[in-house]
């Protein structure tokens, strides 16, 4: 708050923060690749269907769930994904 009052720019990311963000990003990609590598063809196809943009509205199921501010439960999501 004091920075705003004095119109001082807050400091940007430090080099260490940038390195940590990059390392986390690499770890997340590697984790996803290992996880996908353990799945069978059927499971991969179902996951791809969740993010495919070829449904009637042109938006992926997960994207449409994010846009819709209504509440949904795990059971609803499972029903929609089947």
Rosetta blueprint (number, residue, H / E / L):
1 X L
2 X H
3 X H
4 X H
5 X H
6 X L
7 X L
8 X L
9 X L
10 X L
11 X L
12 X L
13 X L
14 X L
15 X H
16 X H
17 X H
18 X H
19 X H
20 X H
21 X H
22 X H
23 X H
24 X H
25 X H
26 X H
27 X H
28 X H
29 X H
30 X H
31 X H
32 X H
33 X H
34 X H
35 X H
36 X H
37 X H
38 X H
39 X L
40 X L
41 X H
42 X H
43 X H
44 X H
45 X H
46 X H
47 X H
48 X H
49 X H
50 X H
51 X H
52 X L
53 X L
54 X L
55 X L
56 X L
57 X L
58 X L
59 X L
60 X L
61 X H
62 X H
63 X H
64 X H
65 X H
66 X H
67 X H
68 X L
69 X L
70 X L
71 X L
72 X L
73 X L
74 X H
75 X H
76 X H
77 X H
78 X H
79 X H
80 X H
81 X H
82 X L
